[in-house]
């Protein structure tokens, strides 16, 4: 492992990151709020970045393992530095939890009442989700030439196990296209929400946290605060778009291909439609028909896309409805989207692989293959998916057990881990849709923050950092 090269890149990331802090600083100045929290964060980022950049690497060769280390530690570094403004309002563990929740687009919060926070902090929370949605490293690859020269390895490490494909020959051009589409949808949603009656501030911050499938709101009641079916419909649409592979958006906007030709998109849409219908039927015992459809559709889209917005406290719904929601927490959106979770394509291929093994046991002489559309999936890819699934379940079980041993009830333990590992946010029990994570012990918050980190970078990138052999020079 070329440690000096990793630290050198981390220094660049922190220097670039310090420039982003100018945005919330400007918001603080505009509203007459203290600018010291953001200046302190900038100073910490620049000082640490300069020290790291002074470490000259032994070699400029950037292998995939260095890329994984840079991405994994890069996300951790910006979450630590990004938490500095929140230190002026809460405990250090809470600040780290909130910031990690922001960058990983989880949306779990430790604030019982977010309206009490300065607008600059509310803006920063939303901006962290927008940055984390498409990927912090992808943004730097798109904007800064020094990162772009090594962009492919970093791009692969930030989206492990997901083949976004190169939309253009150069990876920096692909990153620019993805962020351009991302920005276009963000501006479009903000404009629509503004015309529907939201203030410019609310329209922008909610556009940030919708396209990123993050779920932070500037109101404690989340989207329920607006009590508007039209606003809920618009946000549902853009959550759905955020949970779709952004390569498909490119093909659609350029007229090259329709999304429904993609098998994963069809399954994704079907999961949402079927789940929403199930919840609507189950919820008839709580709401009338129109209300049941309204709340069920919104909550289904919110959970499947791992956004985590709420229009109703689903913790008060029936056990059957809560079971549907808990299952959906493990699904997630499409590959190449801003959504978290296991991803639809993995679950589909895993099911196909399992069926193939059953048929192979019954008829061992017949050669069978797993297909995704017209593409044949090789055994190496299937092994990686199986490994991902095993690691996901192991992390889920270990974290849930840790929370249970800490004295939390089983509903809170299981749903909190599922919500944080899947980057969803609101859970059930003590961390329900109408609650926050404030009441949980500090060590539990740290466990859940690590779950967010592991879940956002999809297991391999983060877990590899804890394996000693990964850091050896020869591996």
Secondary structure, DSSP 8 states (H G I E B T S, - for coil): --HHHHHHHHHHHHHHHHHHHHHHHHHHHHTT---HHHHHHHHHHHHHHHHHHTS--S-----HHHHHHHHHHHHHHHHHHHTGGGGGTS-HHHHHHHHHHHHTT------S-GGGS-HHHHHHHHHHHHHHHH-HHHHHHHH-HHHHTTHHHHHHHHTTT-----SSSSHHHHHHHHHHHHHHHHHHHHHHHHHTT--HHHHHHHHHHHHTT----SSTTGGGGT--HHHHHHHHHHHHHHTS-HHHHHHHHTTS--GGGSHHHHHHHHHHHHHHHHHHHHGGGTS-HHHHHHHHHHHHHHHHTT----SS-GGGS-HHHHHHHHHHTTT---TTSS--SS-HHHHHHHHHHHHHHHHHHH-TTS---EEETTEEE-HHHHHHHHHHHHHHHHHHHHHHHHHHHTT--HHHHHHHHHHHHTT----SGGG-TTS-STTS-HHHHHHHHHHHHHHHTTTHHHHGGG-GGGGSS--
